Amino acid sequence: MSVQREEQEDLPAEVVIKKIRAGEAVLVDVREPREFAFERIHGALLHPLSTFEPRAMPKTTEQVIIFHCGSGKRSRKALEAFKAATGRAGLHMAGGLGQWKAAGFPTIKINPATGDVEDSGRF
């Protein structure tokens, strides 16, 4: 039964972007600051797993919190810590930023060769 529940908490990027566009979700990036500075998703809040405090998450009741990282491993840990500490439901983006980019969704990043900000657009 817990396996089915976990699968329901693992959202593909296509579902995550729909929830964000509809105003139904707050996206929380649990990668480290240097990763976030290099490339991020528009509007994502940074709460690194290394200093993660579950009770510091937004207190919204109208939006679900969706955690993401680079591949989905850290965001799963953050989700479990969040649920255990707060008793609140949450979700995470399976496949993380890698899946987001593979789906062709926009990011903001720094070009390492030029230092320029490259913004592929809002969603």
N, C-alpha and C positions, 0 to 999 in steps of 0.2 A: 504494500500500500504506500509506503514512503517513497518508493521508486517512482510510482505514478505521480505523486505530489511534486517530487523534485523535477520530473520532466515537464510538468505544467509551469514550473518556475523558470525554466530555461527557455528564453524567448529568442527566436531568430531575429536578425537585424530588421527584416521587413516588418515584423510586428512592432518592434521597438519604435521605429520611425513613425509608424501610424499612431501609436500612443502619444508620442511627443507632438506630432502635428495636431492632434486632437486636444492637446492640453491636458491629457490624462496622466502624464508621467513627469517625474523629475529624474534626470539622468545623473548618476553619481559615478565619477571616474575614480577608481581606487589604485591607479598606477602612481608611480613616484613623480615628484615635481618636474624632474628633468625630462621624463617621458611625456608628461602633459605639455610642457613648454615646447617640445619638438613637434608634436602633432596631437590634436584634440578634436572632439566633436563640439560643434556650436552649442553653447548653453550648458554644457556639462559642468557640474560642480566637482572640485577636486577634494577628495578625502583619502589620502594615501593609506593603503593597508598597513604600512609600517607604523603608522601613528593613529590607526583607526579607532574612533570613539563612536560606537553605535548610537549613543544617546545624543550625539551632536548632529544627527541627520535632521533634515527639515521635518517639521511637525505637521505637515500637511495631511489632511484627512480626505481631501478631494482628489489628490493625485497619488499614484503608486510610485514608490521609489524603485528605480531600476539601476542596479549596479553593473558596471562594465570595467574591463581591464584590457590587456592586450590579446589574451587568448581565451579567457573565461575561467581560468583556475583561481585567480585572486578574487574575482568578483563573486564566485561561488562561496569562498571563505568569508568574504565580507557579508554576504547575504545570511549565511548561517549565524555569524556573530551578531548581526543586527536582529534577527528573529529571536535568538536566545536572550539577548540583553533587554529587548524592548517588548517582546511578545507581539510585535506588529508583523504584518505580512509584507513581503517585498518580492522582487523578481531580479533576474540577472540576464544579461545578454550572452547567450551561448556563443562561443567563438570570438567574443570581444571585438576590439577595434579591427582585427584582421578580417572578421566576417563582415563588419560594417563596410570596409573598403572594398572587399570582394563583391559586395552587392552594388557597388558604384555610388554609395552615399557620400556626401561632402564632408571634408575635414578642413581644418586650418593647420598649416604646418610651416616650419622654417626650412628654407632651402639651404642645406649645409654648404653648398658651393658659394652662394652669394650672400647668405644671411637674410634674404628677403622673405617676407611673409607671403605665403601662397594660400589664398582663400578660394577653395573650389565652390563656394556658394552656400547659402543657407538652404535649409530644407523646408 
